[in-house]
């Protein structure tokens, strides 16, 4: 039988007719770790390991480590930001690290159109570090252009690297 199971459900609404400043946190995690001696310390604000195993390959499998759907007001003063990442203060700071195991369709990073979720831009990184940028327009006969608007230089590291372009190149 079908089942819906919720481990933690946070649902609250604030409504009123007066102008007020409101801050609402569905989940606020504040962690501090102060140690007297050096050691290996690992802290996770959120650590999710969803696993879905089918007994047979008869159904669909969708597993989301996180699904964020942000919606703002429509009165001209709304900002919807699905995620904000800031890393600072350490010897190594990474805003986002995406690590995808190779599969039949391996997209390390994908941005898709909300108007047509089959139109997308992907960045794929292979086992040897080869990187592929792909743009897709699902409309028959249409092309999806990739435009790099750079305020500065594009450098190859190491300098002996190469750039391969398939199709026409234009520029100024």
DAMO-V678570 format. One record per residue. N is the residue number from 1. SS is DSSP state (alpha for helix, beta for strand, coil for the rest). Layout:
N_SS / N_SS
This chain:
1_coil / 2_coil / 3_coil / 4_coil / 5_coil / 6_coil / 7_coil / 8_coil / 9_coil / 10_coil / 11_coil / 12_coil / 13_coil / 14_coil / 15_coil / 16_coil / 17_coil / 18_coil / 19_coil / 20_coil / 21_coil / 22_coil / 23_coil / 24_coil / 25_coil / 26_coil / 27_coil / 28_coil / 29_coil / 30_coil / 31_coil / 32_coil / 33_coil / 34_coil / 35_coil / 36_coil / 37_coil / 38_coil / 39_coil / 40_coil / 41_coil / 42_coil / 43_coil / 44_coil / 45_coil / 46_coil / 47_coil / 48_coil / 49_coil / 50_coil / 51_coil / 52_coil / 53_coil / 54_coil / 55_coil / 56_coil / 57_coil / 58_coil / 59_coil / 60_coil / 61_coil / 62_coil / 63_coil / 64_coil / 65_coil / 66_coil / 67_coil / 68_coil / 69_coil / 70_coil / 71_coil / 72_coil / 73_coil / 74_coil / 75_coil / 76_coil / 77_coil / 78_coil / 79_coil / 80_coil / 81_coil / 82_coil / 83_coil / 84_coil / 85_coil / 86_coil / 87_coil / 88_coil / 89_coil / 90_coil / 91_coil / 92_coil / 93_coil / 94_coil / 95_coil / 96_coil / 97_coil / 98_coil / 99_coil / 100_coil / 101_coil / 102_coil / 103_coil / 104_coil / 105_coil / 106_coil / 107_coil / 108_coil / 109_beta / 110_beta / 111_beta / 112_beta / 113_coil / 114_coil / 115_coil / 116_coil / 117_coil / 118_coil / 119_coil / 120_beta / 121_beta / 122_beta / 123_beta / 124_beta / 125_beta / 126_coil / 127_coil / 128_coil / 129_coil / 130_coil / 131_beta / 132_beta / 133_beta / 134_beta / 135_beta / 136_beta / 137_coil / 138_coil / 139_coil / 140_coil / 141_coil / 142_coil / 143_coil / 144_coil / 145_coil / 146_coil / 147_coil / 148_coil / 149_coil / 150_coil / 151_coil / 152_coil / 153_coil / 154_coil / 155_coil / 156_coil / 157_coil / 158_coil / 159_coil / 160_coil / 161_coil / 162_coil / 163_coil / 164_coil / 165_coil / 166_coil / 167_coil / 168_coil / 169_coil / 170_coil / 171_coil / 172_coil
